[in-house]
Amino acid sequence: MLITPVILSGGGGTRLWPMSTPQTPKQFLALTAQETMFQLTVRRVMDRTRFAAPVIVANAAHADLVEQQLATIGVVDAVILLEPCARNTAPAIALAALALEDSASPMLVMPSDHVIRAPEAFDAATAALLPLVNDGWLATYGISPTGPETGYGYIQLAAEQASGVNIVSRFVEKPDATRAAEMIASGDHVWNGGIFLFRADNYLSVLAEHAPEMLSAAKAAMALATDQGHRIYPGEAEFAACPSDSIDYAVMEKSDRVIVAPVSMGWSDVGSWDALHEIGDKDDVGNTTIGMVRITEAKGNLIHADGIRVSVHGVDDLIIVANGKEVLIMPRGSSQKVRDFAKD
């Protein structure tokens, strides 16, 4: 049975302002390669001998943008599910599960704005998980940690269920630095990368048990959905009445049949300008530059210029981003402060 990719593209991406805006969130920007992160995500699942046509869950305001970027990479068979409002990941995935013709189909749920630099490791993890998923397990991908990161949730591993696959002992909220260091030292924790694999019917079954109001609202929204070509518009009022919750809280933490494949796949959620500097190509003194940039006697900087040339001399460890009429300058390591500016 083919795997149905479900690509979640509804995020706002405010942490990468001023490049990322409500009109063009980060997943639709070419920040890490010539193609956008959305296009790179879709490319991972273009083998139609393994994957069915993808289901894209996106903000209705981005419908044209989604279609344009799919067409650019030659994808014309995608189903585009357009959320009338944001209700977090659990309802979005419920819409996709209800849209599938075969409820026993395995769904590979992926955010559209993550980088995976070792796709062969990702594919191997999928192959290890799939037999157990077809047997009713809900699966997630655990990112092998590279340090005590406080910006991610963690997953604690229990006994091995199959080669390369462990039962999940528990999900852990984003920890403080001390707790993160303890979990890394224990050797039995991985980062929660927010990528999932399960059968549609099993996902809906857990929702029915633990979040029945959410499932009811999603069903009502799909019952009144309108189709316009490849676009599906769920009922607006019905979906607006849906409780908002993440898949972690609503489903994965509630089920007693959850497995995880620990994997090193060159993953990053590109959640900040600091993260982009970390994964970006660097010159001999640690500068990452994107766009029209001139730089002399400066080191350790991230400089992103779009539509204007930026010239830098004699500064170190800065984030400098120029886009249109907006310029952002801050020390590296403080990029979470971007949200303060993105509000205006």
N, C-alpha and C positions, 0 to 999 in steps of 0.2 A: 504494500500500500504506500502510495506517495505521501510524503510529509507536506502539510500545508503551512507555508511560512506566514506568520502574522507579524507585521511590522508596525510598531507603535510610533506614530509620527505627530502626536498632538502636543508635544512639549513646547514651552515658550523660549527656553534657552537664555534666560536673562543674565546668566553668569558670564556670558561672552559678549555683553554689550561693550562697545557700540556697534560691533559687526552684526550681532544677533539682535533682531528687533521683533516685535509682535507680527509684523508683516512678513519678515523673512527670518524665522528662527534658525538656530545654529545647524540643525540637521540638513537644511537646504543650502548651506554654504560650503564652498570648497576650502576648508581650513587645513586639511591634512594631506591633500592630494589634488590632482587636477579636477577630479570629480567630487561632488558633494558627499557628505557622510551618508545621506539618504541613498544616493545612487550606489555607493560602495556596499551598503548593507544589502540592497536588492541584488547586486551582482553575486553575492555569496550564495544565493539560492536560485540561480538561473538555469541550473541543470535540470531539465524537465524529465530526465530519467529517474531522478530522485525526489524532485520537488514539484508539487502542483503549482498552479498560478498563485501568486501571493495575494494575501488580503492586507490592504493598507488601511490602518485606522488613523484618520487624520482629522484635524480641525476643518470644519466646512469652509472657513475663510481661505484655506490653502488648497482648495480643490484644483484650481487651474495650475498652480505651482507644482503640485504632485503629478498631474498628468503631463506637464511639460518635461519634468525631469525624468519620468519613466520613458517617455517617447525618445528622449535624447539617447538613452542607452538601449533602445530597441525593445522595451517591454510594453506590449499592447494588450496583454491578457489579464492584467491585475484587476482585482475587485477593490474598489475604493469605498470604504465605509466612512461616512462623514459625520462626525459627532456634532450635534447642534450646540453642545456646551461641554465643558471639561468636567468629568466625573471620576478622574483618576484611573488607574490601570485595571482594576478588577472589573468594573463595568465595561470598559473598552474591549477587554478580552472576551467578556460574555457576549457582546454584540457579534464578534468574529466567530465564536463557537456556534452561535445560533444561525449564522449565515452559511455555514458549511452544509453541503448536501448530504455528506456522510458523517454522522455524528461519531462514528468510531475512528475517524481520521485523526492521526497524530498531528498536533499543532506545535510548530516551533515559534515561540514568541520572543521577539527581539526588539529592543529599542532601536530607533533609526539613527542614533547619533553616537554610537560606540565604535571604537576602532578595534579591529582584530588583525594583528600583523602576522599571525601564524594560523591561517585558516585550516591547514592540514590537522593541527591539534584539535581545533574546534570540531572538524568533521569526525575525527576519531572518537571524541567524547560523545558526539551524537550517536555514532554507531554502537557504542557501549551501552548507552541509555535506552535505545529504541526497543530492544526485546522486553525490557522491564516495563517500559511505558505501555507497550501493547498488552501487557499483563495487568494493567490497572494502576501502576505507580505514577505519581506526579514527580517530575524531575526538574532539577535546576543545575546550573553550571557554576561550580565554585572556582573562583579565580585564585590561583596559587599566589599568596601574598609575597610582596617584595620588601615589606617593612611594616611597622606598626601604624598604619594609616588610620586616622580618626574620622575621615570623611566617608567611609563605607560601613555598611552593615557587615556582620560576619555570620558564618554558618559553622556550627560545631559538628564534626564528623563522629558517627558511631561506627558500628561494625561494617565490614565490607560485605555488600550484598552480591556483588559480581566483580569480575576483574575491572578495576578502575572506577568502581561505583560504590559509594557508601550510603548507608541509611543516615538521614539527618537526625542528629540528636536535638538540636534547637537552633533557632534563629536568634541573633544577638543584635540589639540596636547599636547605632554608631557609638563607639566607646570613647572615653577620655584617653589621654596618652598613656597613662599607667595601665589601664585595663587592656588597651590594645597591645602593649608590649608583653603583658602576661599571656594573652591569647596566642601571640606569635611564638613566644617561647614554649608554649605547651605543645606546639606542633600538630594540633588536631583542629585547627580553625582555618577556614578559607574566606576570602571576600565574597560577598553576595553581589554577583554581577548583574542581576536582574534579567537573566535569560532563562527561558523555561521550555520544557517539552512535556506534553501530556496529550492524552486523547480528549477530544472535545466533550464527549459524553461524561468522562470522569470529572473534568473541571466543572461542568454544569451540575453534576451530582453533589459535589462538595458545596457549591453555592446554594443548592436547594436545602442542604442540611444546616449550613451555618450562616447564610445571608439570603434568606428567602425573599425579603423585600427587594433586594438588588436584582435577583433573578427575575422576579415578577415584573419589575419595571423594565428590564432589558427585553423581556419577551413582549411586553406591551408595545415598546418602541419599535421592535422589529416587525410586529404584526401590522403596524400602520406605516411601515417604511415605503418609500416611493423609489422606484428605479429610474435612472436616467442614463442609459447606456451602461457603462461600467460603474457608474456612481450609484451608491445606495444611501438614501437619506432617511435615517430612523425617525420615528415620530418625535417631534421636538418637545412637546409638553410631557410626554410619557418618559422620555429620557431625563428631562430636567428634574423629574420627581425621584430619580434613582439616588439612593445613598452613595456618597463618594467615599471610596476606600481603595487602598492599594491591594494588589494581588497577594503581597506578603501577609498583610493583616487578615484579609477576608478569606484567603484560601490556604496558602502554604503553611502558615503557623497553626491552622486548625486541623489539618489532615494528619492521620497517623500512618500514611503511606507515601512518604516523601523521600526521595533519593537525590544524591548529588554526585556529579562527576568532577573531582578536582582536576583542573587543567591549567597549564601554562600556555597561553595562546596570544601573548603580546597584546593584552586587552587594556584599553583605557576608555573611560566614559567621557573624556575630554570635558570635564566638568568645570574647568577654569582656564584662565590664561596661563597660570602656572603649569597646569597639566599639559597644555599645548607646547610650552617650552620644553617640558620634560621629554615628550615623545618626538619633538621636532628635530629635523636635521640641524646640526650646529657647525659653525666654523671652528677654526683652531683655538679660539679663545671663548667658546661657549655661547656665541650669539646665534639666535634663530631669527631669520629675517624672511618675511613674506611680502611680495609686492615690490614697489619701487623704493628701495632703501639704499642710502649711502652711509657708511659707517667707518670711522677711523678712531683708533686709540680708545676703544671701548670694548668691554667684555661682559659676558653673562647676561645679555639683554634679549628680550623678545620684542621684536619690532614688526608690526603688521600695518602695511600701508595699502589702502584701497582708493584709487582715484586721485592720489596726491603723492608727491615724492617727499619722503622723510629723510633728513640728513642729521646724523648723530655723531657727536665727537666728545670724547673724554668722560663718558658716564658709564657706570657699571650696574648690573643687576636690576635693570628697570624693565617694566612692561610699558610699551608705547604702542598705542593702537590709534590709527587715524582712519576714519570712515566718513565721507561726506563732510558735513559741518561739525562733526564731533571728534574730539581728540581726548584720549585717556592716557594719563601718565601716573604710574604708581610704582613703588618698589616691588620687586619680585617677592613672593611670599605673602602678599596682602591682597591677592586678587579676589578673595571672597567679598571684599568691600565694594566690588563692582555693583552689587545689587542695590546699594544705596543710591547710585547714580541712575540705574536703569528704571527706577520708579518714576522719574520725572519725564 
